[in-house]
Amino acid sequence: MQALQLFGDRDLRLTDVEPPPAPGPGEVQIRVRAVGLNFIDVWGFRGMAFAKRKLPLAVGAEAAGEIAAVGEGVEGLSVGDAVVPYGALTCGKCRACREGRDNLCEDVSGVMGFHLDGFARERVNLPARLVVRVPGGVDHVQAACAGIAFGTVQHMLFDNARLEPGESILVQAGGSGIGTAAIKMAKAIGCTVYTTVGDDAKGEKAKALGADHVINYREERFEGEVRRLTKRKGVDVVFEHVGPETWNGSLLCLKPGGRLVTCGSTSGVSVQMNLMQLFQQQYRITGSFGCRIANMSQSLDKMAAGLTPVVDTVLPLADFAQGLERLESRKVFGKIIVTL
Ligand SMILES: [Zn+2]
C-alpha cells in the first residue's frame, strides 16, 4: 500500500509499504480517506531536531476514513462506518485517560505523524477506543478537520477559556485553520468576535464568516484597535497561537480578569512578559495542546448541525509537501486537506 514518509528535513516521499496485519483484539483497521495539514506537520517536516523519533516516519496527524476491518471484542463499530481517529496513542489506563482528559495521558506513546507513524497511509490499525464515528451528512474532507483543528478549538474555547454566550473574544490569525473554526464557534454562541488578518482579502472572508471586527495587523496595531473598539475595556478572551509577534499585544487586549488561551507559537517560542501586569490585571493564561476524544465528537456534532470547517485547498496525497509550503507561507484561508 502507499504511504507518505518523511526521510529527513523537508524530504517527503511517496513509498510502497507493507499493509498492516488484520486488526488484533480491541483494534480496528481504518482505510484513510483524508488527512488535514497542521502546523505540527510543518514542525515535523522541518526536522525538529529535539523530537525523539525514528525515520522514515509516515506523516499526517489528523485524518478521517472508514472502518475496513474490526478485531475481536470491538463493539459499536462496523465495517464501512465513517470514523475519525484520535491523534495520540494514549494508554487508556491512567487516571487522566479514565477521566476523559486524554491529552493529559500520563503514559502517552506519542503523537501520530510526529513521534509515531501517522495517517498519510492507506490503512492504519488503532485501538477502537481512539476512534469516533462520524455522524451522517459530514463528508471525509470535513471530518478530517475534527481531530486537530475543530477538536483543539472546542477544547480551547469551551474546556479551557470557558467562553460564554455574549462574551467578547479576539481571535488571532483569523484566516488560519483554527482561526476560522474559532470565529465560527464563537459566533455560533453569540459572542462578539474581533480578529486579526494579514491582508484585506482575508479580512473580507473573515467578515463573511461572521467576525464583527477585522483588523489588518500589517496596517494597524491590533492592540490599539481592540482597545479603541471596546472603548478601552478590552475583551473577555484572547485566542492565541501566533506567539512572540502578538503575545504582549494580546495581553494588552484583555479586560482585567480576562482569559488568554494558547495552543501554538508559529512565530517563535520565547517571550518576555510583564509580571506586574499579569498579577495586577489578574489575567488567566492557559496552555492548550490537542484535545480530548470527547472534543472530536462535539466537533463532529457541530459540523452535522451546519457549523462546517472552512477548507482552503484539497490536494492529492502526492502534493502534501506543496500543501505544507502553502501553510508555512501563511497564504491560506482555512484548512488544507489531502485525500487518498
Ligand atoms: Zn493514559
Boltz pocket constraint, residues with backbone or C-beta under 6 A from the ligand:
constraints:
  - pocket:
      binder: B
      contacts: [[A, 90], [A, 91], [A, 92], [A, 93], [A, 94], [A, 95], [A, 96], [A, 97], [A, 98], [A, 102], [A, 104], [A, 105], [A, 106], [A, 107], [A, 108]]
      max_distance: 6.0
